Amino acid sequence: MKKVGFVSLGCPKNLVDSEVMMGQLKAAGYEITNTEADADVLVVNTCGFIESAKQESVGAILEATSLKQQGKAKRVVVAGCLVERYRDDLMKELPEVDAFIGTNQIGEILKAAEDEKNEFHLSPIGNKSATYLYDFDQPRHRATDAHTAFIKIAEGCDRPCAFCSIPSMRGSYRSRRLGSILKEAEDLAKQGVKEIVLIAQDSSRFGEDLGEVDALALLVRALGEIKDLEWIRVMYAYPTHISDAFLEAIRDTPKAVKYLDMPLQHASRNILKNMRRGGTRESLERLIKRVREKIPEITIRTTFITGFPTETESDFEELLVFVRNCEFDNVGVFAYSDEEGTPAFDLPFKVDAKTAKQRRARLMKEQAKISKRKNQQKIGKTFRVLFEGNSPESDLLWHARLEGQAQEIDGYILINDAPDDFVPRIGEFYNVKITEAHNYDLIGEII
């Protein structure tokens, strides 16, 4: 039996691609190994979104080819977004790689792993020609914890965001059929999955390309009827497509976590215009108000970019005011990465990297105050949490998550006490009383 090892980089959407590829190889008789040095075939599923991700991907490829040169791997396959973005350069500079497959060729992983020669013809997918979309009946080997799983509900993106190269790597937006998603969710629930996380480049547009109206709201309500599921989480919702029907589905579906992940990127009219996203600070504040009126207990997570070309100190100060006014629960901030092939790459008035990073630090410092104040309000209260085992911070602590905490993205609840002789089980739900609060994490005891 041949052994195959995977290095999966980048976002959860890329992880799903890796899981599907692993599933196909496992169904064909391969053994999945977590030890790269033991693998006969090494697959590196790359990210090509920003410079740091590209560097990480190239480093992983070089590590894999080094193992091949040492005789520990017979074949190296490179897959994913970096291939779509730099296929010609990669094939020229890395002759020791045996096969390159892009995001539209996930279904060809078995051929890539087994062919003696690299005979793949990789033509650019462009923004309209990509067709790949996995279905519920494709084998999948999950790499997440047993109690949580991602479901990719759509592929590609048609948004014109100036800083983003995803449309050129993933193709145009295409939704899966509702029935396919529900069947996959039912199968996962039977396997013991408690939390389903819906992902796409833009979840809020789900079903539009199929002529459906408010399909995401319908999907949330339908998932809420699956017996063994406990939590349904939606990630990556675009702000202009947050409909009342979707918010009401989150509010009215008990199993839908009261959580909204909505990347806003900025608040200055000038920067939003140059980002090709539109809107103003005032329109975004009205949106946040509407969301909270519909779902008063909602946890709102967002992300911002600092140092975007043309961003002045005044633009950044407006972003600071916006964050202070809205008091988001969870915020991620990224310093702008200037990426060739994107419209932003050609914009004038670049912000130097040092200033972009300083602004990022200032914004994160501002958000830390807000997060700590919100966390302190939870002290003394009891919450239902999903238990996830030993904390990576210390063997003396357990950790768990509130419904307002997405795994590996937001903070955790660190548990330092429980009833005598009580041993909680991973993937089960317990009541935890909060005893301490930090900037991002909470400390509590099982009661």
VEXROFI-370685 format. One record per residue (C-alpha): residue number from 1; residue in three letters; x, y, z. Coordinates in nm, 4 decimals. Each point is the difference from the previous one (the first is absolute). Layout:
NUM,ALA,X,Y,Z
...
This chain:
1,MET,0.0000,0.0000,0.0000
2,LYS,0.1427,0.3367,-0.1034
3,LYS,0.0104,0.2750,0.2600
4,VAL,-0.0924,0.3598,-0.0835
5,GLY,0.0702,0.3033,0.2141
6,PHE,-0.1689,0.3394,-0.0269
7,VAL,0.1127,0.3509,0.0858
8,SER,-0.3089,0.2219,-0.0167
9,LEU,0.0605,0.3737,0.0197
10,GLY,-0.2252,0.3042,0.0022
11,CYS,-0.3684,0.0298,0.0770
12,PRO,-0.2672,-0.2553,0.0999
13,LYS,-0.1237,0.0022,-0.3597
14,ASN,0.3383,-0.1358,-0.1039
15,LEU,-0.0169,-0.2551,0.2821
16,VAL,-0.3252,-0.1373,-0.1430
17,ASP,0.1773,-0.0466,-0.3346
18,SER,0.2731,-0.1929,0.1798
19,GLU,-0.2577,-0.2156,0.1779
20,VAL,-0.1683,-0.0826,-0.3310
21,MET,0.3329,-0.0903,-0.1597
22,MET,0.0919,-0.2174,0.2983
23,GLY,-0.3375,-0.1689,-0.0237
24,GLN,0.0540,-0.0883,-0.3652
25,LEU,0.3462,-0.1412,0.0676
26,LYS,-0.1181,-0.1962,0.3033
27,ALA,-0.2856,-0.1501,-0.2046
28,ALA,0.2583,-0.1082,-0.2584
29,GLY,0.1993,-0.1888,0.2639
30,TYR,0.2460,0.2574,0.1279
31,GLU,0.0804,0.0286,0.3691
32,ILE,-0.0077,0.3546,0.1389
33,THR,0.3044,0.0736,0.2153
34,ASN,0.0667,0.3005,0.2228
35,THR,0.3764,-0.0600,-0.0193
36,GLU,0.1383,0.1601,-0.3126
37,ALA,0.3199,-0.2041,0.0088
38,ASP,-0.2065,-0.3225,-0.0229
39,ALA,-0.1955,0.1037,-0.3091
40,ASP,0.0507,-0.1519,-0.3430
41,VAL,-0.1915,0.2941,-0.1479
42,LEU,0.0026,0.3502,0.1471
43,VAL,-0.2733,0.2485,-0.0939
44,VAL,0.0453,0.3684,0.0828
45,ASN,-0.3287,0.1892,-0.0325
46,THR,0.1106,0.3605,-0.0272
47,CYS,-0.1365,0.3455,0.0763
48,GLY,0.0816,0.2893,-0.2331
49,PHE,-0.2039,0.2811,0.1520
50,ILE,0.2615,0.2358,0.1475
51,GLU,0.3796,0.0154,0.0153
52,SER,0.0412,-0.1710,0.3380
53,ALA,-0.2236,-0.2880,-0.1113
54,LYS,0.1930,-0.0357,-0.3249
55,GLN,0.3294,-0.0169,0.1881
56,GLU,-0.1399,-0.2647,0.2352
57,SER,-0.1215,-0.2029,-0.2977
58,VAL,0.3341,0.0165,-0.1796
59,GLY,0.1767,-0.1032,0.3200
60,ALA,-0.2294,-0.3033,0.0355
61,ILE,0.0630,-0.0996,-0.3631
62,LEU,0.3778,0.0200,0.0503
63,GLU,-0.0264,-0.2147,0.3143
64,ALA,-0.1966,-0.2604,-0.1938
65,THR,0.2446,-0.0093,-0.2907
66,SER,0.2869,-0.0264,0.2481
67,LEU,-0.1572,-0.3172,0.1417
68,LYS,-0.0277,-0.1324,-0.3538
69,GLN,0.3666,0.0730,-0.0646
70,GLN,0.0828,-0.1910,0.3198
71,GLY,-0.1891,-0.2979,-0.1378
72,LYS,-0.2792,0.0221,0.2576
73,ALA,-0.2757,0.0916,-0.2476
74,LYS,-0.0365,-0.1345,-0.3503
75,ARG,-0.2356,0.2680,-0.1276
76,VAL,-0.0874,0.3616,0.0825
77,VAL,-0.3273,0.1598,-0.1116
78,VAL,-0.0663,0.3729,0.0370
79,ALA,-0.3642,0.1109,-0.0021
80,GLY,-0.2135,0.3024,0.0725
81,CYS,-0.0080,0.3761,-0.0424
82,LEU,0.3716,0.0594,-0.0461
83,VAL,-0.0094,-0.2312,-0.3009
84,GLU,-0.2884,0.1949,-0.1534
85,ARG,0.1810,0.3274,0.0537
86,TYR,0.3567,-0.0930,-0.0961
87,ARG,-0.0257,-0.3261,-0.1941
88,ASP,0.2563,0.0851,-0.2697
89,ASP,0.2576,0.1326,0.2440
90,LEU,-0.0407,-0.2974,0.2330
91,MET,0.0331,-0.2561,-0.2762
92,LYS,0.3118,0.1748,-0.1259
93,GLU,0.1682,0.0513,0.3376
94,LEU,-0.0946,-0.3299,0.1661
95,PRO,0.0727,-0.2855,-0.2433
96,GLU,0.0328,-0.2392,0.2952
97,VAL,-0.3774,0.0300,0.0594
98,ASP,-0.1749,-0.2890,-0.1757
99,ALA,-0.3436,0.1549,-0.0546
100,PHE,-0.1789,0.3312,0.0361
101,ILE,-0.3785,0.0135,0.0304
102,GLY,-0.2086,0.3142,0.0344
103,THR,-0.3153,0.0703,0.1965
104,ASN,-0.2137,-0.1164,-0.2926
105,GLN,0.1787,-0.3376,-0.0151
106,ILE,-0.0656,-0.1365,0.3481
107,GLY,-0.1729,-0.2984,-0.1587
108,GLU,0.3236,-0.0993,-0.1735
109,ILE,0.2049,-0.0567,0.3161
110,LEU,0.0162,-0.3780,-0.0513
111,LYS,0.1483,0.0442,-0.3466
112,ALA,0.2459,0.2571,0.1346
113,ALA,0.1102,-0.2371,0.2743
114,GLU,0.0486,-0.3009,-0.2251
115,ASP,0.1160,0.1136,-0.3461
116,GLU,0.3668,-0.0617,-0.0601
117,LYS,0.0409,0.3246,-0.1883
118,ASN,-0.1396,0.3460,0.0549
119,GLU,-0.2253,0.0267,-0.3031
120,PHE,-0.2572,0.2406,0.1355
121,HIS,-0.0969,0.2789,-0.2323
122,LEU,-0.0799,0.2971,0.2186
123,SER,-0.1811,0.2797,-0.1761
124,PRO,-0.1125,0.3060,0.1988
125,ILE,-0.3550,-0.0409,0.1286
126,GLY,-0.0797,0.3684,-0.0409
127,ASN,-0.3022,0.1466,0.1730
128,LYS,-0.2679,-0.1876,-0.1932
129,SER,0.1311,-0.3420,-0.0979
130,ALA,0.0418,-0.1778,0.3366
131,THR,-0.2576,-0.2728,0.0529
132,TYR,0.1239,-0.2181,0.2872
133,LEU,-0.2383,-0.0330,0.2948
134,TYR,0.0079,-0.2928,0.2392
135,ASP,-0.3171,-0.1914,0.0870
136,PHE,-0.1313,-0.1880,0.3020
137,ASP,0.0815,-0.3428,-0.1435
138,GLN,0.3707,0.0660,-0.0499
139,PRO,0.2195,-0.1781,0.2569
140,ARG,0.1510,0.2357,0.2545
141,HIS,0.2605,-0.0597,0.2705
142,ARG,-0.0537,0.2685,0.2632
143,ALA,0.2978,0.1661,0.1646
144,THR,-0.1993,0.1972,0.2589
145,ASP,-0.0967,-0.1092,0.3505
146,ALA,-0.2617,-0.2750,-0.0012
147,HIS,-0.2709,0.2329,0.1374
148,THR,0.0329,0.2816,-0.2555
149,ALA,0.0023,0.0120,-0.3805
150,PHE,0.0050,0.2522,-0.2820
151,ILE,-0.2458,-0.0131,-0.2875
152,LYS,0.0892,0.2057,-0.3049
153,ILE,-0.3325,0.1260,-0.1370
154,ALA,0.1394,0.1836,-0.3040
155,GLU,0.3194,0.0490,-0.1947
156,GLY,0.1584,0.3023,-0.1674
157,CYS,-0.0848,0.3692,0.0220
158,ASP,-0.1280,0.2775,-0.2279
159,ARG,0.0705,0.2922,0.2345
160,PRO,0.2263,0.2714,-0.1444
161,CYS,0.1980,0.0683,0.3220
162,ALA,0.3172,0.1808,-0.1080
163,PHE,0.2335,-0.1790,0.2420
164,CYS,-0.1140,-0.3556,-0.0758
165,SER,0.1335,-0.2562,-0.2470
166,ILE,-0.2513,-0.2749,0.0843
167,PRO,-0.2177,0.0335,-0.3159
168,SER,0.3066,-0.0654,-0.2147
169,MET,0.0874,-0.3091,0.2080
170,ARG,-0.3441,-0.1419,0.0756
171,GLY,-0.2171,0.1110,-0.2896
172,SER,-0.3495,0.1452,0.0005
173,TYR,-0.2543,-0.0569,0.2769
174,ARG,-0.1863,-0.3319,-0.0119
175,SER,-0.2276,-0.1399,0.2694
176,ARG,-0.0577,-0.3582,0.0965
177,ARG,-0.3531,-0.1360,-0.0042
178,LEU,-0.1896,0.0226,0.3280
179,GLY,-0.0738,-0.3733,0.0026
180,SER,0.3670,-0.0869,-0.0408
181,ILE,0.0966,0.2131,0.3002
182,LEU,-0.2764,-0.1416,0.2188
183,LYS,0.0973,-0.3581,-0.0881
184,GLU,0.3622,0.0718,0.0869
185,ALA,-0.1034,0.1582,0.3306
186,GLU,-0.2197,-0.2988,0.0856
187,ASP,0.2866,-0.2396,-0.0708
188,LEU,0.2369,0.2060,0.2140
189,ALA,-0.2497,0.0080,0.2858
190,LYS,-0.0218,-0.3796,-0.0128
191,GLN,0.3786,-0.0077,0.0359
192,GLY,-0.0229,0.1919,0.3272
193,VAL,0.0544,0.3562,-0.1275
194,LYS,-0.1645,0.2524,0.2335
195,GLU,0.1009,0.3257,-0.1700
196,ILE,-0.0400,0.0768,-0.3705
197,VAL,0.1855,0.3049,-0.1321
198,LEU,-0.1285,0.1302,-0.3349
199,ILE,0.2737,0.1584,-0.2087
200,ALA,0.0419,0.1611,-0.3428
201,GLN,0.1858,0.2975,-0.1406
202,ASP,-0.3299,0.1850,0.0510
203,SER,-0.2615,-0.1996,0.1902
204,SER,-0.2648,0.2724,-0.0205
205,ARG,-0.0373,-0.0455,-0.3766
206,PHE,-0.0783,-0.3689,0.0289
207,GLY,-0.2618,-0.1083,-0.2557
208,GLU,-0.0138,0.3280,-0.1952
209,ASP,0.1722,-0.1512,-0.3034
210,LEU,-0.2668,-0.2718,-0.0005
211,GLY,-0.2793,0.2573,-0.0049
212,GLU,-0.0956,-0.0609,0.3637
213,VAL,-0.1041,0.2725,0.2445
214,ASP,0.1109,-0.0081,0.3650
215,ALA,0.1475,-0.3464,-0.0497
216,LEU,0.2419,0.0431,0.2927
217,ALA,-0.2904,0.0644,0.2362
218,LEU,-0.1767,-0.3101,-0.1321
219,LEU,0.3190,-0.2041,0.0435
220,VAL,0.0480,0.1115,0.3610
221,ARG,-0.3580,-0.0902,0.0900
222,ALA,0.0256,-0.3399,-0.1739
223,LEU,0.3268,-0.0850,0.1750
224,GLY,-0.1670,0.0863,0.3289
225,GLU,-0.2345,-0.2970,-0.0525
226,ILE,0.2843,-0.2572,-0.0067
227,LYS,-0.0369,-0.1960,0.3203
228,ASP,0.3563,-0.0547,0.1206
229,LEU,0.1481,0.3385,-0.0904
230,GLU,0.0440,0.2507,0.2835
231,TRP,0.1631,0.3065,-0.1563
232,ILE,-0.0288,0.1537,-0.3481
233,ARG,0.2480,0.2787,-0.0723
234,VAL,0.0204,0.2225,-0.3099
235,MET,0.3341,0.1566,-0.0959
236,TYR,0.0987,0.2632,-0.2597
237,ALA,-0.3201,0.1992,-0.0549
238,TYR,0.0319,0.3098,-0.2209
239,PRO,-0.1446,0.3159,0.1626
240,THR,-0.2162,0.1139,-0.2926
241,HIS,-0.1825,-0.3335,-0.0085
242,ILE,-0.1060,-0.0351,0.3650
243,SER,-0.3731,-0.0434,-0.0527
244,ASP,-0.2697,0.0163,0.2653
245,ALA,-0.1036,-0.3529,-0.0996
246,PHE,0.3508,-0.1294,0.0806
247,LEU,0.0113,0.1822,0.3342
248,GLU,-0.3452,-0.1305,0.0906
249,ALA,0.1086,-0.3546,-0.0858
250,ILE,0.2967,0.0349,0.2376
251,ARG,-0.2249,0.1497,0.2672
252,ASP,-0.2804,-0.2563,-0.0303
253,THR,0.2067,-0.3183,-0.0458
254,PRO,0.1076,-0.1268,0.3447
255,LYS,0.2951,-0.1935,-0.1404
256,ALA,0.1326,0.2978,-0.1967
257,VAL,0.2656,0.1666,0.2127
258,LYS,-0.0648,0.3681,0.0538
259,TYR,0.3199,0.0966,-0.1785
260,LEU,0.0692,0.2052,-0.3112
261,ASP,0.3342,0.0006,-0.1809
262,MET,-0.0080,0.2987,-0.2337
263,PRO,0.3304,0.1355,-0.1391
264,LEU,-0.0398,0.3783,-0.0355
265,GLN,0.3648,0.0850,-0.0909
266,HIS,-0.0297,0.3752,0.0714
267,ALA,-0.2384,0.2832,0.0920
268,SER,0.1287,0.3020,-0.1922
269,ARG,-0.2086,0.0874,-0.3066
270,ASN,0.3200,0.0769,-0.1920
271,ILE,0.1661,-0.3317,0.0801
272,LEU,-0.3152,-0.2067,-0.0503
273,LYS,-0.0396,0.1609,-0.3424
274,ASN,0.3601,-0.0735,-0.0937
275,MET,-0.0440,-0.3552,0.1302
276,ARG,-0.2973,-0.0277,-0.2378
277,ARG,-0.2310,-0.0965,0.2847
278,GLY,-0.2085,0.3136,0.0379
279,GLY,-0.1841,0.1283,0.3053
280,THR,0.0865,0.2506,0.2707
281,ARG,0.0613,-0.0047,0.3729
282,GLU,-0.3569,0.1183,0.0518
283,SER,-0.1522,-0.2719,-0.2203
284,LEU,0.2054,-0.2676,0.1749
285,GLU,-0.1039,0.1322,0.3417
286,ARG,-0.3644,-0.0241,-0.1113
287,LEU,0.0655,-0.3603,-0.1064
288,ILE,0.1494,-0.0911,0.3390
289,LYS,-0.2970,0.1656,0.1734
290,ARG,-0.2446,-0.2008,-0.2160
291,VAL,0.1809,-0.3263,0.0749
292,ARG,-0.0100,0.0631,0.3751
293,GLU,-0.3638,0.1049,-0.0058
294,LYS,-0.0899,-0.3259,-0.1749
295,ILE,0.2186,-0.2159,0.2268
296,PRO,0.0796,0.1853,0.3267
297,GLU,0.2296,-0.2787,0.1285
298,ILE,0.2027,-0.0242,-0.3236
299,THR,0.3795,-0.0279,0.0029
300,ILE,0.1458,0.1957,-0.2920
301,ARG,0.3423,-0.0774,-0.1415
302,THR,0.1657,0.2037,-0.2738
303,THR,0.3372,0.0655,-0.1655
304,PHE,0.1757,0.3156,-0.1166
305,ILE,0.2955,0.0895,-0.2208
306,THR,0.2386,0.2791,0.0988
307,GLY,0.2396,0.1707,-0.2376
308,PHE,-0.2084,-0.0391,-0.3145
309,PRO,0.1301,0.2285,-0.2790
310,THR,-0.1239,0.3607,0.0425
311,GLU,-0.0802,-0.0560,0.3717
312,THR,0.0755,0.3261,0.1796
313,GLU,0.0308,0.0541,0.3731
314,SER,-0.3489,0.1535,-0.0163
315,ASP,-0.1378,-0.3163,-0.1655
316,PHE,0.1571,-0.2125,0.2697
317,GLU,-0.1346,0.2229,0.2787
318,GLU,-0.3467,-0.0434,-0.1477
319,LEU,0.0478,-0.3770,0.0213
320,LEU,0.1004,0.0342,0.3658
321,VAL,-0.3143,0.2038,0.0731
322,PHE,-0.2104,-0.2607,-0.1798
323,VAL,0.1442,-0.2834,0.2091
324,ARG,-0.0554,0.1965,0.3212
325,ASN,-0.3601,0.0767,-0.0974
326,CYS,-0.0953,-0.3534,-0.1076
327,GLU,0.1836,-0.1925,0.2737
328,PHE,0.0433,-0.3220,-0.1932
329,ASP,0.0378,-0.3199,0.1977
330,ASN,0.2836,-0.1475,-0.2070
331,VAL,0.2296,0.1794,-0.2464
332,GLY,0.2855,-0.1100,-0.2220
333,VAL,0.2311,0.2582,-0.1587
334,PHE,0.2397,-0.0525,-0.2901
335,ALA,0.2645,0.2344,-0.1334
336,TYR,-0.0534,0.0448,-0.3741
337,SER,0.1967,-0.2299,-0.2298
338,ASP,0.0673,0.1450,-0.3467
339,GLU,-0.0837,-0.2830,-0.2419
340,GLU,0.0828,0.0088,-0.3700
341,GLY,-0.2944,-0.0652,-0.2275
342,THR,-0.2501,0.1744,0.2283
343,PRO,-0.1461,0.3452,-0.0767
344,ALA,0.1479,0.1384,0.3228
345,PHE,0.3505,-0.0830,-0.1207
346,ASP,-0.0253,0.2827,-0.2541
347,LEU,-0.1344,0.2606,0.2427
348,PRO,0.2207,0.3022,0.0832
349,PHE,0.0823,0.1354,0.3466
350,LYS,0.1209,-0.3243,0.1560
351,VAL,0.0199,-0.0157,0.3784
352,ASP,0.3373,-0.1279,0.1166
353,ALA,0.0036,-0.3364,0.1757
354,LYS,0.1209,0.1453,0.3313
355,THR,-0.2928,0.2426,0.0179
356,ALA,-0.2484,-0.2733,-0.0963
357,LYS,0.1298,-0.2224,0.2812
358,GLN,-0.0033,0.2859,0.2510
359,ARG,-0.3613,0.0764,-0.0863
360,ARG,-0.0856,-0.3672,0.0344
361,ALA,0.1540,-0.0011,0.3503
362,ARG,-0.1910,0.3145,0.0978
363,LEU,-0.3289,-0.1468,-0.1191
364,MET,0.0611,-0.3304,0.1771
365,LYS,0.0847,0.1883,0.3209
366,GLU,-0.3282,0.1894,-0.0260
367,GLN,-0.1942,-0.3221,-0.0604
368,ALA,0.1742,-0.1754,0.2912
369,LYS,-0.1515,0.2570,0.2391
370,ILE,-0.3457,-0.0634,-0.1461
371,SER,0.0402,-0.3776,0.0089
372,LYS,0.1180,0.0004,0.3606
373,ARG,-0.2872,0.2240,0.1088
374,LYS,-0.2504,-0.2293,-0.1727
375,ASN,0.1628,-0.3077,0.1535
376,GLN,-0.0093,0.1544,0.3482
377,GLN,-0.3763,0.0341,-0.0348
378,LYS,-0.0175,-0.3810,-0.0193
379,ILE,0.1607,-0.0553,0.3433
380,GLY,-0.2391,-0.1789,0.2337
381,LYS,-0.2255,-0.1152,-0.2834
382,THR,-0.0466,-0.3596,-0.1147
383,PHE,0.0176,-0.1067,-0.3637
384,ARG,-0.0498,-0.3206,-0.1956
385,VAL,0.3320,-0.0890,-0.1609
386,LEU,0.1448,-0.2581,-0.2382
387,PHE,0.2804,-0.1875,0.1785
388,GLU,0.3162,-0.0558,-0.2083
389,GLY,0.2461,-0.1693,0.2365
390,ASN,0.3402,0.0983,0.1341
391,SER,0.1099,0.3565,-0.0574
392,PRO,0.3051,0.0522,-0.2224
393,GLU,0.1088,0.2655,0.2513
394,SER,0.0389,-0.2356,0.2961
395,ASP,-0.0588,-0.3622,0.0969
396,LEU,-0.1652,0.1341,0.3150
397,LEU,-0.2851,0.1600,-0.1956
398,TRP,-0.2819,-0.1150,-0.2236
399,HIS,-0.1506,0.2184,-0.2678
400,ALA,-0.3450,0.0446,-0.1495
401,ARG,-0.1911,0.2427,-0.2198
402,LEU,-0.3056,0.2187,0.0324
403,GLU,-0.2303,0.0117,-0.2999
404,GLY,0.1511,0.3440,-0.0662
405,GLN,0.3486,-0.1473,-0.0437
406,ALA,0.0958,-0.1595,-0.3317
407,GLN,0.2719,-0.2627,0.0276
408,GLU,0.3577,0.1240,-0.0544
409,ILE,-0.1280,0.3474,-0.0872
410,ASP,-0.1441,0.1498,0.3178
411,GLY,0.0929,-0.0504,0.3643
412,TYR,-0.0690,-0.2958,0.2287
413,ILE,-0.1326,-0.0712,0.3447
414,LEU,0.2797,-0.1476,0.2120
415,ILE,-0.1401,-0.2337,0.2658
416,ASN,0.1913,-0.0338,0.3266
417,ASP,-0.2564,-0.1714,0.2213
418,ALA,-0.2776,-0.2607,-0.0076
419,PRO,-0.1953,-0.2126,0.2497
420,ASP,0.2078,-0.2692,0.1740
421,ASP,0.0646,-0.3122,-0.2101
422,PHE,-0.1791,0.1548,-0.2967
423,VAL,0.1695,-0.0677,-0.3351
424,PRO,-0.1569,0.1932,-0.2904
425,ARG,-0.0097,-0.1567,-0.3450
426,ILE,0.1320,0.1708,-0.3127
427,GLY,-0.2817,0.1098,-0.2280
428,GLU,-0.2611,0.0165,0.2767
429,PHE,-0.1771,0.3076,0.1368
430,TYR,0.0288,0.1204,0.3610
431,ASN,-0.0948,0.3006,0.2099
432,VAL,0.2951,0.2168,0.0970
433,LYS,-0.0011,0.2930,0.2420
434,ILE,0.2385,0.2805,-0.0967
435,THR,0.2389,0.1006,0.2791
436,GLU,0.2628,0.2143,-0.1784
437,ALA,0.0308,0.2001,-0.3215
438,HIS,0.2959,0.0912,-0.2190
439,ASN,0.0233,0.1892,-0.3291
440,TYR,-0.1113,-0.2949,-0.2102
441,ASP,-0.0282,-0.3081,0.2207
442,LEU,-0.2229,-0.0757,0.2961
443,ILE,0.0607,-0.2200,0.3042
444,GLY,-0.2745,-0.2068,0.1575
445,GLU,-0.1065,-0.3078,0.1883
446,ILE,-0.2327,-0.2831,-0.0970
447,ILE,-0.3046,-0.0050,0.2251
